[in-house]
């Protein structure tokens, strides 16, 4: 999971196939890591963090970190 996250941190525009090739894992495993473990979705060719609005994820410290890292978040659908 950390290798996949590191690749996406460098370039969020990469496809699942390219990430899988770089980390040496099957595409299905990489897709599961991205969507289920890292809670990310791909929209308009860029991976976004999909927020679930849990209190630990919406604290000031987390919001500040995400803003400083230029990580775009999407609100959790109701």
C-alpha positions, 0 to 999 in steps of 0.5 A: 500500500505504501508503494502505491501511495508513493507513486500516486503522491508523485503523479496523481494522473497515472492510470491504474495500469501504470501504477501497477506496472511501476509497483509490480502488482496486478491491476486488480490489487492496485485498484483495490488498494487505491479505492478501498485502502486509500479511499480515492476515486479517479475523476477527470484523470486525477485521483481524489481523496473521498472523505467519509466525514468521520470526526477523526478525518475532519479535525482541524489538524487533518484539514490543515495537513490536506490543504498544505499538501494540496490534496483535493477532497471530495465530500462523502455522498449522503 
